[in-house]
Amino acid sequence: MRILVIEDDAETASYISDGLEESGHTVDVAATGREGLLLAAGESYDLMVVDRMLPEIDGLGIVKTVRSAGVETPVLFLTALGGIDDRVAGLDAGGDDYLVKPFAFSELLARLNALARRPPIQSTETVLRVGDLEMNLIKRTVSRQGKKIDLQPREFRLLENLMRHAGQVMTRTMLLESVWDFHFDPNTNVVETHISRLRAKVDKPFDVPLIHTVRGSGYSLEAPA
C-alpha cells in the first residue's frame, strides 16, 4: 500500500516509515501541515497517518480540507491528545481511527490493516435519471428535456421513489410506506391522486409517458427502450 505519514517529529516519522517500509509498504513523509495537505490533496494514497499538532496547518485542518475536496482516503490520527473530546473532534473532522502516543508499532500496523480492509465508501447518488427525466437531489429540482418541472414536496418524494426503482413495480402499499410513512392502509385515494398530479406535470406536456399503471399491482416509471 502507499501510505502518507504527516508527522513533524523526525524521530517518530522515521520510526513509523521504517516500520511500514519493512512491512512492504511505500511511504511518503511530510513534516509540516502545509506539505502534508499538498500531498494528501494532490497524490493518491491508500492510507494516511496524520499527527494532530503540526506546524502551519494542524491535522484537523488537513483532514477537513481533503474531505471537503472529496478525498476519502482512510485517516488514522496519531497524537498525544488522548482526551475523549480530542478523539471526538478528530473523528468529527473526518478521521477514521485514533491512536494515542506513546504507541506500539504493532498496534499502529494492525489498525492500518483494519482500515485497509474496510469496503470503500460509496459515493452518494445526487442526480437520478430515467430517460430524459432528471432529478437533482441536492438542488431539489426536476427537469425533462431540459424543461424545469415544479413539484410539491410530496410529489417530489413520490417521483424520487419511482425513479429509484425505475423499471420495477411499486405497489400502493410500498408507496404509502415510503412516501407517506403509513404502515397501514388509510383507505384513501391519496396515492392515485398524487400519481395523477405527477402525470399531469411529468408526462402530459411530453410525447412519451414515463409513469405506467400496472393493472392490479401498482405503478412503475420506465423510459422506452
C-alpha positions as CSV (number, residue, x, y, z in Angstrom):
1,M,0.0,0.0,0.0
2,R,1.0,3.6,-0.5
3,I,0.8,5.5,2.8
4,L,1.3,9.1,3.6
5,V,2.7,10.0,7.1
6,I,2.2,13.6,8.2
7,E,4.4,13.9,11.4
8,D,6.6,16.8,12.4
9,D,8.7,14.9,14.9
10,A,11.5,13.5,12.8
11,E,12.2,10.6,15.2
12,T,8.6,9.4,15.3
13,A,8.2,9.9,11.5
14,S,11.3,7.8,10.9
15,Y,10.2,5.1,13.3
16,I,6.8,4.8,11.5
17,S,8.1,5.0,8.0
18,D,10.9,2.5,8.6
19,G,8.4,0.0,10.1
20,L,5.9,0.4,7.3
21,E,8.5,0.0,4.6
22,E,9.8,-3.1,6.4
23,S,6.2,-4.4,6.2
24,G,6.3,-3.9,2.4
25,H,4.6,-0.6,2.1
26,T,5.6,2.6,0.2
27,V,5.7,5.6,2.4
28,D,5.8,9.4,1.8
29,V,6.6,11.6,4.8
30,A,5.6,15.2,5.3
31,A,7.0,17.3,8.2
32,T,4.5,20.2,8.1
33,G,0.8,20.6,7.7
34,R,1.1,22.5,4.5
35,E,3.4,20.0,2.9
36,G,1.1,17.2,4.1
37,L,-2.0,18.9,2.7
38,L,-0.4,19.4,-0.7
39,L,0.5,15.7,-0.9
40,A,-2.9,14.5,0.5
41,A,-4.8,16.6,-2.0
42,G,-2.6,16.1,-5.0
43,E,-1.5,12.4,-4.8
44,S,-3.3,9.1,-4.4
45,Y,-2.8,7.2,-1.2
46,D,-4.3,4.1,0.3
47,L,-4.0,5.3,3.9
48,M,-2.9,8.4,5.8
49,V,-1.3,8.7,9.3
50,V,-1.8,12.3,10.5
51,D,-0.5,13.9,13.6
52,R,-2.9,16.3,15.3
53,M,-0.4,19.0,16.2
54,L,1.5,20.2,13.2
55,P,3.2,23.5,12.2
56,E,1.5,25.7,9.6
57,I,-1.8,23.6,9.4
58,D,-2.9,21.3,12.1
59,G,-4.1,17.7,11.5
60,L,-7.8,18.6,11.9
61,G,-7.5,21.3,9.3
62,I,-5.8,18.9,6.8
63,V,-8.5,16.3,7.1
64,K,-11.4,18.7,7.0
65,T,-9.9,20.2,3.8
66,V,-9.3,17.0,2.0
67,R,-12.7,15.6,3.0
68,S,-14.4,18.8,1.6
69,A,-12.5,18.2,-1.6
70,G,-13.9,14.7,-1.9
71,V,-10.8,12.8,-0.8
72,E,-12.0,9.7,1.0
73,T,-8.6,8.1,1.9
74,P,-8.8,6.5,5.3
75,V,-7.1,8.5,8.0
76,L,-5.6,7.4,11.3
77,F,-5.0,10.3,13.7
78,L,-1.8,9.8,15.7
79,T,-1.4,12.2,18.6
80,A,-0.6,12.9,22.2
81,L,-4.1,14.4,22.7
82,G,-5.9,11.5,24.2
83,G,-8.9,13.0,25.8
84,I,-12.4,12.0,24.8
85,D,-13.2,15.4,23.4
86,D,-10.0,15.3,21.4
87,R,-10.9,11.9,19.9
88,V,-14.4,13.0,19.1
89,A,-13.0,16.2,17.4
90,G,-10.7,14.0,15.3
91,L,-13.5,11.7,14.2
92,D,-15.9,14.5,13.5
93,A,-13.3,16.1,11.3
94,G,-13.3,13.1,9.1
95,G,-10.8,10.8,10.7
96,D,-11.4,7.0,10.7
97,D,-9.4,5.9,13.7
98,Y,-7.4,7.5,16.5
99,L,-4.2,6.2,18.2
100,V,-2.7,8.0,21.2
101,K,1.1,8.4,21.7
102,P,3.1,6.7,23.0
103,F,2.1,3.7,20.9
104,A,3.3,0.3,19.9
105,F,4.1,-0.1,16.2
106,S,2.4,-3.5,16.1
107,E,-0.9,-1.7,17.1
108,L,-0.4,1.0,14.6
109,L,0.1,-1.6,11.8
110,A,-2.9,-3.6,13.0
111,R,-5.1,-0.5,12.9
112,L,-3.9,0.5,9.4
113,N,-4.5,-3.0,8.1
114,A,-8.0,-2.9,9.6
115,L,-8.7,0.4,7.9
116,A,-7.4,-1.0,4.6
117,R,-9.9,-3.9,4.9
118,R,-12.9,-1.7,5.1
119,P,-15.0,-1.5,2.0
120,P,-14.7,1.7,0.1
121,I,-17.2,4.4,0.8
122,Q,-19.8,4.5,-1.9
123,S,-20.4,7.9,-3.3
124,T,-23.9,9.2,-2.5
125,E,-26.1,9.5,-5.6
126,T,-27.1,13.1,-6.1
127,V,-28.7,13.0,-9.6
128,L,-31.3,10.5,-10.7
129,R,-32.0,10.0,-14.4
130,V,-34.6,7.9,-16.2
131,G,-34.7,8.6,-20.0
132,D,-34.9,12.3,-20.4
133,L,-36.2,12.9,-16.9
134,E,-33.7,14.2,-14.4
135,M,-33.9,14.8,-10.6
136,N,-31.2,16.7,-8.7
137,L,-31.5,15.6,-5.0
138,I,-29.3,18.3,-3.7
139,K,-30.9,21.3,-5.5
140,R,-34.3,19.6,-5.2
141,T,-35.1,20.2,-8.9
142,V,-36.7,18.1,-11.6
143,S,-36.5,18.6,-15.3
144,R,-37.4,16.8,-18.5
145,Q,-35.9,17.5,-21.9
146,G,-34.2,20.4,-20.1
147,K,-37.5,22.0,-19.0
148,K,-38.0,22.6,-15.3
149,I,-40.9,20.8,-13.6
150,D,-42.2,22.4,-10.4
151,L,-43.3,19.8,-7.9
152,Q,-44.8,19.9,-4.4
153,P,-42.7,18.2,-1.7
154,R,-44.9,15.1,-1.6
155,E,-44.9,14.9,-5.4
156,F,-41.1,15.2,-5.4
157,R,-40.8,12.4,-2.8
158,L,-43.2,10.2,-4.8
159,L,-41.3,10.7,-8.0
160,E,-38.0,10.1,-6.3
161,N,-39.2,6.7,-5.1
162,L,-40.4,5.8,-8.6
163,M,-37.1,6.9,-10.1
164,R,-35.0,5.0,-7.6
165,H,-37.0,1.9,-8.5
166,A,-37.2,2.6,-12.3
167,G,-38.4,-0.4,-14.2
168,Q,-39.8,-2.0,-11.1
169,V,-43.4,-2.2,-9.9
170,M,-44.1,-0.1,-6.8
171,T,-47.3,-1.3,-5.2
172,R,-49.7,1.1,-3.5
173,T,-48.7,-0.3,-0.1
174,M,-45.0,0.3,-0.8
175,L,-45.7,3.9,-1.8
176,L,-47.8,4.5,1.2
177,E,-45.0,3.3,3.5
178,S,-42.1,5.1,1.7
179,V,-43.8,8.4,0.8
180,W,-46.4,8.9,3.5
181,D,-44.9,6.7,6.2
182,F,-48.2,4.8,6.5
183,H,-47.7,1.3,7.8
184,F,-51.4,0.6,7.3
185,D,-53.9,1.2,4.6
186,P,-55.7,4.5,5.4
187,N,-58.4,3.6,2.8
188,T,-57.9,6.8,0.8
189,N,-57.0,7.5,-2.8
190,V,-54.0,9.7,-1.8
191,V,-51.6,7.6,-4.0
192,E,-53.9,7.7,-7.0
193,T,-54.4,11.5,-6.6
194,H,-50.7,12.2,-6.4
195,I,-49.9,9.9,-9.3
196,S,-52.5,11.8,-11.4
197,R,-50.8,15.1,-10.5
198,L,-47.4,13.7,-11.4
199,R,-48.6,12.5,-14.7
200,A,-50.0,16.0,-15.5
201,K,-46.6,17.5,-14.9
202,V,-44.1,14.8,-15.9
203,D,-46.0,13.1,-18.8
204,K,-48.7,15.2,-20.3
205,P,-46.6,18.0,-21.7
206,F,-44.3,15.5,-23.5
207,D,-44.8,12.9,-26.2
208,V,-43.7,9.8,-24.4
209,P,-45.2,8.8,-21.0
210,L,-42.9,7.5,-18.3
211,I,-45.3,6.7,-15.5
212,H,-47.2,3.4,-16.2
213,T,-50.1,1.7,-14.3
214,V,-49.5,-2.0,-13.8
215,R,-53.1,-3.2,-13.5
216,G,-53.8,-4.9,-10.3
217,S,-50.3,-4.3,-9.0
218,G,-49.2,-0.7,-8.8
219,Y,-47.1,1.8,-10.8
220,S,-43.8,1.8,-12.5
221,L,-41.6,4.5,-14.0
222,E,-39.8,3.4,-17.1
223,A,-38.3,5.0,-20.2
224,P,-38.9,3.4,-23.6
225,A,-36.2,1.1,-24.8
